[in-house]
Amino acid sequence: MILKLKKLLCYLGLHNYKTINIEYGFNPTDRVTTLECKNCGFTKIKSGG
């Protein structure tokens, strides 16, 4: 039951992210973070400060 609820929340766009990788550049705004959902495996790349 809980697993179905988690899948439903992912389908609605409410993911449970964990940080996979953080890359830094020369400026504070050059940071790139890779996030992955713990439930469905959806990967998101977030850039900027």
C-alpha positions as CSV (number, residue, x, y, z in Angstrom):
1,M,0.0,0.0,0.0
2,I,2.8,2.4,0.9
3,L,4.7,1.6,-2.3
4,K,1.7,2.4,-4.4
5,L,1.3,5.8,-2.6
6,K,5.0,6.6,-3.3
7,K,4.5,5.7,-7.0
8,L,1.4,7.9,-7.1
9,L,3.3,10.8,-5.6
10,C,6.1,10.4,-8.1
11,Y,3.5,10.3,-10.9
12,L,2.1,13.7,-9.6
13,G,5.7,15.1,-9.6
14,L,6.4,15.0,-5.9
15,H,9.7,13.1,-5.9
16,N,11.9,12.1,-2.9
17,Y,15.3,13.2,-4.2
18,K,18.8,12.2,-3.0
19,T,22.0,13.9,-4.2
20,I,24.1,11.8,-6.5
21,N,26.9,14.1,-7.7
22,I,28.0,17.7,-7.1
23,E,30.4,19.4,-9.5
24,Y,32.0,22.8,-8.7
25,G,33.3,25.4,-11.1
26,F,35.4,28.6,-10.8
27,N,32.4,30.8,-9.9
28,P,29.8,30.2,-7.2
29,T,27.1,29.9,-9.8
30,D,29.0,27.2,-11.8
31,R,27.8,24.4,-9.5
32,V,25.9,21.4,-11.1
33,T,24.0,19.0,-8.9
34,T,22.6,15.7,-10.0
35,L,19.6,14.5,-8.1
36,E,17.8,11.1,-8.3
37,C,14.4,10.1,-6.9
38,K,14.7,7.2,-4.4
39,N,11.4,5.7,-5.5
40,C,11.2,5.8,-9.2
41,G,14.8,6.6,-10.3
42,F,13.9,9.9,-12.1
43,T,17.1,11.9,-12.6
44,K,17.2,15.7,-12.4
45,I,20.2,18.0,-13.2
46,K,20.1,21.3,-11.2
47,S,22.5,24.1,-12.1
48,G,23.3,27.4,-10.6
49,G,23.7,28.7,-7.0
